Amino acid sequence: MFFKLLKDALKIKNVRNKILFTLFIIFVFRLGTHITVPGINVRSLDQLANLPFLNMLNLVSGNAMNNFSVFSLGVSPYITASIVVQLLQMDIYPKFVEWSKQGEVGRRKLNQATRYITLVIAFAQSLGITAGFNALSSVSLVATPNPQTFILIGAILTTGSMIVGWLGEQITDKGFGNGVSTIIFAGIIAGLPGMFSSIYEDYFVNVSANSLTHSIVMVSILALSALAIVFFTTFVQQAEYKIPMQYTKLAQGAPTNSYLPLRVNPAGVIPVIFASSITTIPSTIIPFLGNRFPWLNSLQTTLSYQTPTGMAVYAVLIVLFSFFYTFVQVNPEKTAENLQKNGSYIPSVRPGKDTEDYLSSLLKKLATIGSVFLAFISIVPIMAQQLFNLSSGIALGGTSLLILISTGFEAMKQLEGYLLKRQYVGFMNVEN
């Protein structure tokens, strides 16, 4: 269906230009992921290939961290800054709350604040990652480790992160799809050949004739399981809960009835990224302190993905972040206020406080379903890694799958929107 929509959309000159522009930006980004930061010994990262935190950084940077390139931070600082700005709008920082109510002017101010916060986070993160990986590898990552070198590398990585954020904004404004999601999507797609190559090496390279049948059976089971998970994830990501709505006579031109759609997984993939970051950070910090505090080594083992306790902690964090971020994405108070202003109401529910309470109760139920779904999708690839003896990179397969499917749906909806506009050629000027 997607390819049919794409074929029809490419007939529209405006859409074709947007897609070509997006492909050009992706090419520039992928080119930058192969430009290594000066003064870095990339081979030292091979010793950290099984480090969960490195795999997490590779995910959000589009596999740029493998080469410690100028784009190594990817969109990670931008995502963190965006979430911080969203949280500060929730009656925490009055100035941001005021800007959030000022329409387009306020949105520009919030975007500018997001850029400044991204700058600070990117510089701090670049220094921490460079110093951390340099200490963890037996072969020094930095050729001449001194304060001046670390600051220079931090400045380069920060600049690269700001450029990636700018490229994402260009895709959003002039291209096709959401910029941040598209950049991560492109990085995941670029890493698929390596994942398939790793599976091939694990099961078919240097395998005896007696083991070949076993390898074929295991890979077939893995492929069928992956297809089942893709189908299940697609089904849940598409699922919506439709709240029936009615409109008062005060709303001129409004339909007599409609519905308010809420996704079954309102939080999206952000809780998984948050939980992954928190559970992988100890594996990076503890090696610095393990010799001084031996009990920290036991804590690192406990929090490891490969242990039952680590999986349980990971799942619990996903559930907690899902509940939290659901209410960040859909604010019941603001939604109830907007419905009342628009002259709409939920049947059998009084406007105002009762509507807010109804939405809060419903969001808790949806967050429960969504959090269990996210935990399941995130834990299954980790279990598959142990069951099928796969490389550690597959442990983030659930997160990658969610991003791929979510971005794919966004692209389909946008294509459908372009084609719908084309049908109303008599009402609007659409280029052919």
C-alpha positions, -999 to +999 in steps of 0.1 A: +000+000+000+028+024+009+045+019-025+012+025-043+007+058-024+043+067-031+039+061-068+007+082-070+023+110-049+054+112-071+031+123-099+026+156-080+056+179-087+054+196-053+055+162-035+083+149-057+104+180-049+098+174-012+109+138-014+140+146-034+149+174-009+146+149+019+168+123+002+194+150-004+194+160+034+197+123+043+226+119+019+244+149+036+237+133+070+250+099+060+281+115+045+288+133+078+285+100+097+317+088+080+338+119+088+358+109+119+366+136+145+403+145+142+426+130+169+404+100+175+415+063+173+383+047+161+397+012+164+396+015+202+358+015+200+359-021+188+367-031+224+334-015+235+312-031+208+292-050+235+286-019+257+249-013+259+254+025+261+273+025+229+245+006+212+220+031+225+240+061+212+243+043+178+205+041+177+198+078+182+228+089+161+220+069+131+250+046+136+273+076+135+290+066+168+306+036+152+330+060+135+330+086+162+321+110+135+313+147+137+276+137+139+281+111+167+257+128+191+229+127+164+196+141+176+200+128+212+206+163+227+178+178+206+153+151+218+164+157+254+160+194+251+126+191+235+114+169+263+128+194+289+109+223+272+077+202+271+080+195+308+087+232+317+054+241+299+034+221+324+029+249+349+066+246+360+082+276+343+058+305+340+076+321+310+073+289+290+037+284+300+030+319+287+048+313+254+029+280+249-003+301+248+009+327+223+004+307+191+030+310+163+050+337+181+053+316+212+062+285+192+092+304+177+104+315+212+101+279+225+120+266+195+148+291+202+149+280+238+151+244+227+182+253+206+200+269+235+192+240+258+204+216+230+237+235+228+244+231+266+233+194+267+253+185+236+285+201+249+282+183+283+273+150+267+302+152+242+327+158+270+313+129+291+312+105+262+347+113+250+363+110+285+342+079+294+351+059+262+387+070+265+389+056+300+371+024+292+392+014+262+426-002+268+438+016+236+433+053+241+404+068+221+420+102+222+455+105+207+466+133+231+443+133+261+445+168+277+419+194+286+425+214+254+419+183+232+387+173+251+373+208+247+381+209+210+365+175+205+335+186+225+332+218+204+333+197+172+307+172+184+284+200+197+286+217+163+278+185+146+248+179+168+235+214+161+239+208+123+220+175+126+192+193+145+192+220+117+190+193+090+160+178+108+143+211+109+149+215+072+132+182+065+102+191+087+098+226+070+107+219+034+109+181+030+088+150+037+080+137+071+092+146+106+129+156+105+141+140+137+123+107+131+134+106+095+171+110+105+169+082+130+149+061+105+177+066+079+203+055+104+184+023+114+179+014+077+216+019+071+224-005+099+201-033+087+227-048+063+252-051+091+226-068+113+217-093+086+255-099+080+259-106+117+231-131+117+246-148+087+281-150+103+266-164+136+247-192+118+262-200+085+300-191+085+322-220+096+292-242+103+296-279+098+273-299+076+256-315+106+249-281+121+236-265+089+201-280+092+199-267+128+210-232+117+184-231+089+157-241+115+168-215+140+170-187+114+135-197+101+121-195+136+138-161+141+123-148+109+088-160+117+090-145+152+102-112+137+073-111+113+048-119+141+063-091+163+061-067+133+025-075+127+016-072+164+035-039+167+018-025+136-016-034+149-010-017+183+006+014+168-024+018+145-050+012+173-070+042+185-097+047+211-123+070+197-142+092+222-175+103+208-180+141+207-210+163+202-211+200+195-234+228+209-252+252+186-227+278+196-201+262+174-210+277+140-205+253+111-193+224+134-206+189+127-234+176+149-212+147+161-176+135+158-150+117+178-117+125+196-090+099+187-065+088+214-038+063+205-037+031+225+000+038+230+000+076+236+036+078+248+051+065+216+087+053+217+101+080+240+097+059+273+118+031+258+146+056+248+145+071+283+146+037+301+174+025+278+195+055+286+190+052+324+198+014+325+229+017+302+245+047+320+257+026+350+276+003+327+295+033+315+301+050+349+307+020+372+341+009+355+355+042+367+346+035+403+347-004+404+382-007+418+374+017+446+339+004+454+338-034+445+301-036+454+294-015+423+304-044+401+276-064+415+252-035+409+264-034+372+257-072+369+223-067+384+213-039+360+227-057+329+202-066+302+215-101+302+202-108+338+165-114+348+168-085+374+182-062+347+152-070+324+128-065+353+143-030+361+142-021+324+105-031+321+095-012+353+113+019+340+094+017+307+061+014+325+068+044+348+080+066+319+050+055+298+026+068+325+046+100+329+050+108+292+014+099+283+003+129+305+030+151+289+017+142+254-020+146+263-027+171+290-062+164+303-066+199+318-057+216+285-077+192+264-108+197+285-103+235+284-100+235+246-131+213+241-151+237+262-138+267+242-147+250+210-183+243+222-178+205+222-184+179+249-184+142+256-219+127+259-229+121+295-199+140+308-202+175+321-177+201+306-148+213+327-136+194+357-157+163+350-142+161+314-107+165+328-113+136+353-128+114+326-098+120+303-074+114+332-090+081+340-091+070+303-054+080+298-044+058+328-061+028+312-045+035+278-011+041+295-014+007+312-020-010+279+007+010+261+033+005+288+028-033+288+031-033+250+063-013+251+079-034+278+070-066+259+084-053+225+116-041+243+122-073+263+115-098+236+146-089+214+168-091+245+155-126+252+159-135+215+196-123+217+203-149+245+181-176+230+195-174+195+231-163+205+229-131+185+252-101+188+244-074+214+232-049+188+200-068+184+190-059+220+177-026+208+157-042+180+124-034+198+132+003+199+143+003+163+112-015+152+089+010+170+107+039+153+106+023+119+069+015+121+059+049+136+079+068+110+064+046+082+029+054+094+036+091+095+049+089+060+018+071+048-006+096+064+014+125+049+012+109+014-026+103+019-029+140+028-011+151-004-033+128-025-065+141-008-055+176-017-051+166-053-087+154-053-099+189-045-081+205-074-111+227-080-107+243-045-070+247-043-041+251-066-020+219-066+010+216-089+010+187-113 
